[in-house]
Amino acid sequence: MAIALPKFCTVLVFGLCALAPRPAAADAIAGQTDPRFELAMADWLDDDDAASLPVFAALAAEDNRAAQVMLGLIEVETRLHGPWLARLPRPERRALMRQPGGLSGRSWMEAAAADTPLAAAWMALRNAGGKVDPATVRAFAALGEPRAVGMSLVTMSLGDRAGVALFADEPWYPPSLRFLVWRDWARDPAMAPRIAAEIAALPPGDPQPATQTGEPAAAADRAAWMAEAAPIALMRSFCAAACPADPPSCVAAAFVFDENPELQDFGSPVEALVSSDAWHASARGRASVLRRPLPADAGLRQHLLARVAARDACFGSALAASTAQFGR
């Protein structure tokens, strides 16, 4: 029997459908192979909240764990919101995104956490209050969720800086977050040679050495890093699609918008449901580059938009249009 492809699979990436099957993760979360969920996910990746979120909500009410995980993630992450969701009145948004209970409902992630290890790990991270349990980081790593690993490490570094060094030699430790380990090691003078060796092994344009030396990379080296660095692949994908006349200039402007993108997570919201390659190729993923929090103060917000536009008119225009969509 022929299987209908999600509609955004009409876009090809390197000759392959962006949402090609991933056998290893096919049954990672209960409900993800439900045809209704697959179609809703395709709509969501096409940046269509109105078509996808009500279906996710209906499926979540039927105990579809994949839908519950998606709603639990989307609800709390601004970059995953589209204009339709952002403009819903708060009572309607809560009713759509949360399960009944309490004064304002409860996260669907709580329901999924009952028997879904990934959801349980997310709830542990949310309830950590900065004191992240090392077991939570290891759980995300074992589940193959690099975005969640990075978020956990950043949170841990803010609340318990000595904890990050526990994972320094793990093969799954994100290369773009080595500076968090260096900050811990810097307390011990004996670790200085290893820090120096790791810095020397990095590409010249990597921004991490500046956290130790205070000296930013040379402009040419930084540009070379931007052209190849894995952590900002989504920024390059966005710029290639939205600003094809000069993608490198667009990427540089994205850094003006988000001065520390290596600290942000540009990967798939949940690798078990959509690969990072598919996320980078999707309309939703690319739009998320523009959906970072902006200053609440109108004057500061306009100042930032002007700085971005001065760096690259194309990216500046895209950011201004996205901001207007959200009524900011």
N, C-alpha and C positions, 0 to 999 in steps of 0.2 A: 504494500500500500504506500502510495506516495505521501510524503510528509510536507505540509505547507511550510515554507520558509518564513520566518519573521520578516516583516516588510522592510526593515532596515538592512536585510541581507542583500538587497538589490545593489548596495554599495560594496564594491570589492576592494580588498586590501591585499596587495601583493598577489592578486589572482585568486584569493581564497575568500570565502564568506567570512565576514568579521565575527560571526557568532558560530563558528564551526564547533561540532560536538567535542566535548572534553571528557573522554571516557572515565578518567580517574576521578572526576568530580560529579559524574552523572547522577548519583543518588546521595550526594553529600548532605542535602537538606530535604526532609520529607515534603513532598508537594511540588518540587521544582519541575517535574516532568508532566504535571497536569497541563493539558493543552491550553486551558484558560490562563494559567499562570504564564506560560511561555508567550502567549499573544500579548498579555498585559505587560510583560517585561519588554517585548519588542516595541510596544507603544511608548513605554516609559523611556527607553533608550532613544526613541525618536523625539523625545522632549515633549511628549503629549501627556500632561498630568490629567486632563479631563477624561481621557480615554482609559488611562491605566490605573489611577489611584482608586476609583470606585470599585474596580475589579479586585485589586489587591485587598481592599477593605472587606468585600464580600467573601473572598477566599479566607481571609484571616478569621472571620467570624465562623467559618467552617473548620477551623483548626488546621489550615494549611500553614505549615511551619515556614515555608519559604516566603509566603506573603507576609507573615508576621515579622520575620527578620527584616524584610525590605521596608515595611512601614516603620519598624522600630529604628532603623537607620535613617531613613529619609526625614522622619519627624524632627530629629535633633540636629541635623546638619544643613546649614543654610545653603551650602554650595549644591546640594541635591534638590533644592526647591526650584520649581519653575514659576513663572509669573501667575499662572492660574491658581496654584496652591497659595502663593504668597498673598494674593488679593482676596482669598476667602475670608469672610468674617470669622473671628476667633472661635465662636461656638461651633460653627460648621466645620472648621478645620480640625478642632479637637474631636468632634464626632466622627469625622472621616479617618483620622490618623490614629486614634487611640481606642482601646477597649473600654467598655463601661466599668465604672467603679470609682469610688472616692468623689471628691468635689469636681475634678476635671478629667476624669478617666485615668487609665494606667497604660503604660507603654505595652505594645504588643510583644516587645522583646521579652518581657517578663513571662508571658504565656509560653513563648517558644523555649525559654530557658529550662522549662520543666524536663525536657528530654532531648534537647538539641545542644551539643557541646559548644558550638560556636556562639549561640545566643547566651549560654551560661557564662562564657568568657567575656562577652560584651557587657553583661550585667555586672560582672565582677569588676571590670574596668570602670564602669560608670559609678559604682558604689565605693571605689577605692579612696576617694577624697585625697588624691595625691600620693598615698601610700600604696603603690601598686604591688600586689603579691607577685613575686617572681614566677609562681606557678601559672599566673594569668598570661604572662609574656610567653612562657614555654608552650602553653596551650595554643595560643594563636600561631606560633611557629609550627607546631606539629600539625595544625589544621591547614597549613599552607596559605596563611592570610598575611602577606607582607605589610599591607597598609595598617592593619591592626597592630602588628608588631611595632611598627614605627611610632604609632600614636601612643602605645603603651610605654615605650622607652622615653619619649618626650615627656609624658606625664610623670614617669618615675624620676626623670632627671630634675624636675621642678620640686618634687616633694621629698625625694630621698636620693640625693645625687650619688651617694656611694653605691647604690644598688645597681646602676647601669653597668659598672665594671664587672659584675657577676657574669655577664654574657659576652665579654670582650672576645673570647676565643671560639664562640659558637659559629659554625659555618653559615648559619642563617642571619647573623647580625648584619643589618643594613650598612653597606659601605658609606652611604651618604651621611650616616650619623656617628661616624667614628669620633667626631669632636666631643660628643657627650662622654665617651670613655676617656678621652684625653683630659677632660676637665676633672674627672675623678682621679686619674693617675697623677695629675699635676700636684696633688697633695703629698706625693711621695717622691722625693728627689731622685730616688733610684730608678724611677720609671722614665726619667727624662730622655735617656738614649732610645728607648723604644718609641716614645712619642716622636722624636726626631726622625727615626727610621721610617715610621709610617707616613709622616708628612713628606719625606723625600721620595717615597714611592708613588705619591699621587700625581695625576696630571698637573702641569703648571697652573692651569686656570681654575682648579678646584677651589671653591670658596672656603673650605674648612680650615686650611692653615691660618687664615686671617684671624680665626678665633683664638689662636695661640700667639701669633706674632703681631697682630694689630695692623698688618700691612696687606692691603687688598692686592689681588693678582693684577698683573699688567693687562691692559685693555685687550690686546690681541690674544693673550692666553685665555682670558675670560670668555672671549667670543668663541674660541675654539672649544672650550668646555661646554658652552651653551649648545653648540652644534651637535654634540655627541652624548652628553650626560643622560644616563638612563632616568634619573629622578624627574627630569622635566620633559620626558617624551611627549606627554600630553600637551604641553605648551607648544612644542614644535608641530604637533598634529593640528592644533587649532590654528596656528599661524599659517601653515601651509594651505589650509582650506580657506581661511578668512582673509588673509593678506598675502596672496601668492606673489605679488610684485616684489616684496622684500621680506620674506619670512624672518631672517636674522634680526632685522630692525624691530619687527613685531615682538619677537621673543625678548629682546632687550627692553622694550617698553613694558612687557609683562613683569619684568623685574622691578621696574619703577612702581608698578601697582602693588606688587607683593615682594618686598625687598629681601625676604628670606624664603624663597619658594622651596629650597632644599629641606626646610623644616615642615613644609606642608605635605599633605598626601594627595598626590595626583593619580593614584592607582584606582583600580576598581573598588567600589564600596564594599563588595564582598566577592572575593575571587571564586568561591564555590558556586556562585550563581551567574557571574559574567566575568570572563577573563579580562585582564588589563588591556590586552590587545583589542578586544572588542570594545571596551570602554573608551579607549583612545580614538577609535574609529567612529564612535557614535555621536549623534547630535547632542545628546545629553552630556556626555563626557566633555566634549569640546566647549559646550556652553558653561560648564562648571568652572572653567578657567576665569570667566568673567564674574562669577557669583561668589566672590569672597566678600566678607563684611567690609563695608565702607564706613568712614567716620560718621557718627551720628550728627555732628554739627554741620549744618549746610555749607558754611563758609569753608571749613576744612575739606569737605567733600568736593566742592568745586575746585579748590586749590589742587587736590590730588588729580582730578580729572584733567585739569589744565596741564599739569606736569607730565602726565602720561601722553596727552595729545602732542605736546611739544617734542617728546621723544620719538613718537611714531603716530602719524595722523590716522592710519588705518586702525591700529589697535585702539587708539583713543576714541575714534568714532564708534567702534564696536562696543567699547566699555560704556560710553555715554548712552548708546541705544539700549543696552541691557539694563542700565540703571533706570532709565525712563520706563521700561517695561514693568519694573517693580514699583513704580510710583515713588521713587526716592527723591 
